Amino acid sequence: MSIEEIKQFFASLTLKKALPGIVILVCGFIAVQLLMKLFSRGLNRSKLDRTMFNFLKAILRVLLYLLVILIAAGSLGVDVSSLVAVISVISLAVSLAVQNVLSNVVGGITLLATHPFRVGDHVRIDGVEGVVKEITLHYTKLIDKNSETLFIPNSETVSSKIRNFSMEGKRRLELCFSASYGDNIDEVREALLEAARQESVLRDPAPFVRVKEFADSSVEYLLLVWIDPPDYLRAEFDVTEAVKRIFDERHITIPFPQMDVHMK
């Protein structure tokens, strides 16, 4: 519809001719409000995330208002097909201009619908580790161990490998320690198990110790303990400090790197 045609349309528009369109607009807007209230009640009863909830409400509201406007325009004799074509062209132009934003929004919807993690979970996303502070339609907000805030675009999050350490309710911590070849294996194992008796370490599953490998100047031991995800750093520090203290008490040697050279 050209500008001249629009001028002619409004010039020929009378109150009698415009009345049906006005009635449709008023009744339609009232109906949209009622439908939105019913829709909100239905979503409130569901377990849908609040961000997803607000996004769906906004999209539905826009679509319903647009539908009412198109119906009202059709009652006034406006060629609705041309309006739909114009709206489609504008939508395409906008979508191309904000392509990255839309990809993040789609990623946010995917995260909120599939729930690979929730707020408060300890996760690792594409090598970045931290606690989930917030999930928006554009970014996933993490707090790392240095209390730094990280914003990861949702388009990258959904395409990355996600490790959720909180989903199972506990996390395994692997620690390696060295002892000399002269120390008894059973005594070293008992010392490591004693060091694992910390408040930050879970009793079930029980800590696990085995010889990992024979290195050039030491025997390497692997200590496995299970912890609550928020206690990860605390448990690592607690156990490591306890190992040094108990090794000293039991006279277990932590060897320095060394090399034996035999000369003839």
N, C-alpha and C positions, 0 to 999 in steps of 0.2 A: 504494500500500500504506500503510495507516494505522499509527499507533503500536501500536494494540491487536493488529493482525494481525501486526506484527513480533514482539511479545511472544509471541503464540501460536506463531509459527513457530519461534522459538528454544527455547520450552518443549517442543515436540514433536520437536526435533532430537536424534537419537541418534548415537552414534559410527558405527554401521553405516550410517545414512542419510547422515552427513556424510563418510564415507570417500571415496566417488567424487569429491566436490567437492574434498577436500583433495588427492587424487591428481592431479586435473586442474590445480589451482593449482600444485603442486610441479613437475609435468612441464611445464606451460605456461610457468612462469617460467624453467625451464632451457632450454626451446626458444627463448624470447625472447632469452636471453643468447647462444645459439648463432647465431640469426638476426642479431642485432646485430653479432656479430663478422664474419660473412660480409658483411653490408652495409657495415661499416667497411672491410673489405679492398677491396671493389668501389669504394668512393668514394676510397680512397687511391690507386688506380690511375688515377683520373680526374684532370682538371685543375680540379676544382671548388674554388672559393674556400673557405678554412677556415671562415669565418663561416657560409657557406651549408651547409657540411659538418656543422658542429655543430648547426645549426638543424634540418636534416633528420633527423639522428640522434635529437634530442630528441622531435620530433613522432612519428616512427615508434615509438620506445620507448613513449610514452604510449598510442598507438593499440593496440599489441600487448598491453600489460598490461591495458588496458581490455577488449580482446576476450577474453583469458583469464578475467578476472573474470566477464564476462557468461556465458561458456560454463559456468564452475563454478557460477554462481548458477542457471543453467538446469537443471543436473544435480541440484540440491537441490530442485527444484520451484518455484523462485521465478519469478514472472511477469516475464520479461525485457522484455517490451514496455513494461511500466510503468516499469521502470528506464531504458529507452532514452528514454521520454518525459520523465522527470525530468531526465536528463542533457541532453536537448535544450533544455529550459526553462532550466536553469542556464547552458548554453553561450550561449544567446541573451542572457540577462541580463548575463553577463560581457562578451560582445562589444559590447553597447550601452554598457556602462560604460567600456570601454577602446577605444572606436571610433578615437580619434586614434592611440593606440598601435598598433592593428592596421593602420591605414592606413600608418603609418611602416614597420611590419614588411613589409607587402606591397611597399612601395616599395623596401625594402632587398633583398628577394628579387629584384625586377625588376632592380635595379642589378647584383646579383651574378650574375644569369643572363645579362644582355645585355652587360655590360662596356662601357658607353659611356666609362668611364675606369677606371684602376687606381691603386693606391697609388704615389705618386711622380709622377703626371701633373700637368702645369700646365693648369688648367682655369678657365673662367669659367662660373659657374652663376647665371643670372638677375641678371647685373650684378656678382656677387661673384667676384673672381679670387684664385686662390692655388694652392698645391701640395697635392694630396690626401695627407693624412697617414694616414687610417684610414677604412675603410668598415664600419660596424656595421649591425645590423638596424634601428636607430632613427635614426642620424644619419650624415651624411657630414662628416668632420672636415677642414678646410682650414687651411693656414698661409699668411697673406697676406704681402705684401712688407714689412709693418711687424712681422713675426714675431708677429702676433696670431693666436690660435686661434679659428676660426669653426666653429660647429656648425650645419649646415643639416639640418632634418628631411627624411627621405627622401621623404615624401609631396610636399614642395615640389620636391625635386630632380628626381624623375621627371616632374613636370608642367611643368618649366622648360626653357628653351632652354639646351642644354649645348654649350659650345665647348671642345674638347680640343685644346690647342696642342702636345701631345706625341705624338699618334697618328701623325703623318706623320714624326716624327723631327727636324723643324726648324720654325722659326717665322719669319715675315716681320716685320721692324721697319720702320715708315714714319716718316721724319723730314723735316720741312720746314724750310728755311733761306731767308733773304732776302739778296739782294745788290742793289746800286744799278743803275739803268739804264745808268750809264756803264761798268760792268764787262762784259768780253767773256764771252759765254755759254760758249764752249768752255773758257776759263780757269777759270771758276767750276765747270764740270763736272769738269775735271781735279782741281781742289782738293778737291771733295767725294769723288771716287773715291779720292784719296790719303788723306783722312781716314778712309775706310771700311776701310783696310788695318790692322785691329786683330786681335789674337789672339782676341778674343771674337766676331769676325765670320767666317762661313764663306766659303770661296773659291768653293764651288759650291753653289748658283747664284751667279753673279758679281753684285756690287752694280750697281744700276741708277739712273741720274740722268736726269731730264727737267725741263723747265720746266713748272711746274704752272699758274701764272696770272700776270697782270700786275696787281699791286695799285696802290693810289694812289701810293705812294712807293717801291716796290721791285718787283723781279722775284722771284717765289716759286719755289723749286726743291724738287722731291720726290726724296728719296734713299731707295731701297729696299735693305735688306740682309737676309740670312738668317742665323739664329743657332740655336744649341742652346737649347731652351726655358729651361733653368736660367740661361743667360747673358743673359737679356733686359735686366735693369736695368743690368748691367755694360756690355753693348754700347751701350746708349743713352747712358750717361755717357761712355764712352770716345770714341765718335764725336763727340758734341757738343763735348767739350773739344778734340778734335783739329781740328774745323772752325774754331773760334775762333783757335787757334794758327796754322793754315795760312793762313787768311784774312789774319791780320796779317802773316805772312811774305810773302805775295804781294800785299799792299796791296789786297785786295778789301774793299770797304766794306760794312758792315752798316748800312743807313740807319736813321735815326730817322724816326718818323712826321712827315710834313711836308705843308704845303698851300701851293700857289702862288696868290696873290691878285693879280689884275690890276685896276688902278684907272684909270679914264678921267677 
